[in-house]
Amino acid sequence: QVQLVESGGGLVQAGGSLRLSCAASGSIDSINAMGWYRQAPGKQREFVATITSRGSTNYADSVKGRFTISRDNAKKTVYLQMNSLKPEDTAVYYCNADKGIMGRYWGQGTQVTVSS
């Protein structure tokens, strides 16, 4: 089992910034990649960004150039730096750990609200 705890969400004005953190614990060996997803009210959960165990990153087109995913292996933490936030970025943001055939794990989510 992998436990993921997100933090850093909140209310921010459009154009502002937030940094989300995801602390991992438990059976974190063999995690292939960690990432962030989000779910807005009435919408399906969507991919935001991911970072592999080798440090390769991938982003949704909607956040490219504004969001940056990074990891601190010593702290077993993944971050999502979000700049130039827009009202359409408002959602619950979930951290994900992908262990391939061994399963995928989710955090409890953290709310991000961007006011116009």
C-alpha positions as CSV (number, residue, x, y, z in Angstrom):
1,Q,0.0,0.0,0.0
2,V,1.0,3.6,-0.7
3,Q,-0.3,6.5,1.3
4,L,-0.4,9.9,-0.4
5,V,-1.2,13.1,1.5
6,E,-1.7,16.3,-0.5
7,S,-1.5,19.8,0.9
8,G,-1.1,23.4,-0.3
9,G,-4.5,24.0,-1.8
10,G,-6.5,27.2,-1.2
11,L,-8.2,30.3,-2.6
12,V,-6.2,32.5,-4.9
13,Q,-7.0,35.3,-7.3
14,A,-6.6,34.9,-11.0
15,G,-3.0,35.4,-12.0
16,G,-1.7,34.2,-8.7
17,S,0.3,31.1,-7.7
18,L,0.0,28.1,-5.5
19,R,2.3,25.1,-4.8
20,L,0.8,21.7,-4.0
21,S,2.7,19.0,-2.2
22,C,2.2,15.3,-2.1
23,A,4.0,13.3,0.6
24,A,4.3,9.6,-0.1
25,S,4.7,6.8,2.5
26,G,4.3,3.1,2.7
27,S,5.4,0.7,-0.1
28,I,6.9,3.4,-2.3
29,D,9.4,1.1,-4.0
30,S,8.7,0.4,-7.6
31,I,6.6,3.5,-8.2
32,N,7.0,4.2,-11.9
33,A,5.6,7.7,-11.9
34,M,3.7,10.2,-9.8
35,G,1.3,12.7,-11.0
36,W,-1.4,15.2,-10.5
37,Y,-5.0,15.0,-11.7
38,R,-7.9,17.3,-11.1
39,Q,-11.7,17.2,-11.0
40,A,-13.9,20.2,-11.4
41,P,-17.6,20.1,-10.3
42,G,-19.7,18.2,-12.8
43,K,-16.7,17.1,-14.8
44,Q,-14.6,13.9,-15.1
45,R,-11.2,13.7,-13.4
46,E,-8.5,14.8,-15.9
47,F,-4.7,14.5,-16.2
48,V,-2.6,17.5,-15.2
49,A,1.0,16.5,-15.0
50,T,3.2,13.5,-14.3
51,I,6.9,12.8,-13.5
52,T,8.6,9.4,-13.9
53,S,11.1,7.8,-11.6
54,R,13.8,9.0,-14.0
55,G,12.5,12.6,-13.8
56,S,10.8,12.8,-17.2
57,T,7.8,15.1,-17.1
58,N,4.6,15.4,-19.1
59,Y,1.8,18.0,-19.0
60,A,-1.7,18.6,-20.2
61,D,-1.8,21.2,-22.9
62,S,-4.0,23.4,-20.7
63,V,-1.3,23.8,-18.1
64,K,1.9,23.8,-20.2
65,G,4.1,26.8,-19.5
66,R,2.2,27.6,-16.3
67,F,2.5,24.5,-14.1
68,T,5.7,22.7,-13.1
69,I,5.9,19.3,-11.5
70,S,9.0,18.3,-9.5
71,R,10.1,15.7,-6.9
72,D,12.3,15.6,-3.9
73,N,13.3,11.9,-3.5
74,A,14.8,12.5,-0.1
75,K,11.6,13.9,1.2
76,K,9.5,11.4,-0.8
77,T,7.4,14.4,-2.0
78,V,6.1,15.5,-5.3
79,Y,5.3,19.2,-6.0
80,L,3.1,21.0,-8.4
81,Q,4.0,24.7,-8.8
82,M,1.0,26.5,-10.4
83,N,1.5,30.0,-11.8
84,S,-0.7,32.3,-13.7
85,L,-3.7,30.6,-12.3
86,K,-7.1,30.9,-14.1
87,P,-10.6,30.5,-12.9
88,E,-10.9,27.3,-15.0
89,D,-8.1,25.8,-12.9
90,T,-10.5,25.6,-10.0
91,A,-10.9,21.9,-9.0
92,V,-10.0,19.3,-6.5
93,Y,-6.4,18.2,-7.2
94,Y,-5.4,14.6,-6.6
95,C,-2.0,13.1,-6.3
96,N,-1.4,9.7,-8.0
97,A,1.2,7.1,-7.7
98,D,1.5,4.5,-10.5
99,K,3.0,1.1,-9.7
100,G,2.0,-0.4,-13.0
101,I,0.5,-3.9,-12.6
102,M,0.9,-3.5,-8.8
103,G,-1.8,-0.8,-8.8
104,R,-2.4,2.9,-8.7
105,Y,-2.9,4.9,-5.6
106,W,-4.7,8.2,-4.9
107,G,-4.6,10.9,-2.2
108,Q,-7.6,12.4,-0.7
109,G,-7.4,15.6,-2.8
110,T,-6.9,19.3,-2.1
111,Q,-9.2,22.0,-3.2
112,V,-7.9,24.8,-5.4
113,T,-10.2,27.8,-6.0
114,V,-9.2,30.6,-8.4
115,S,-11.4,33.7,-8.2
116,S,-11.8,36.0,-11.2
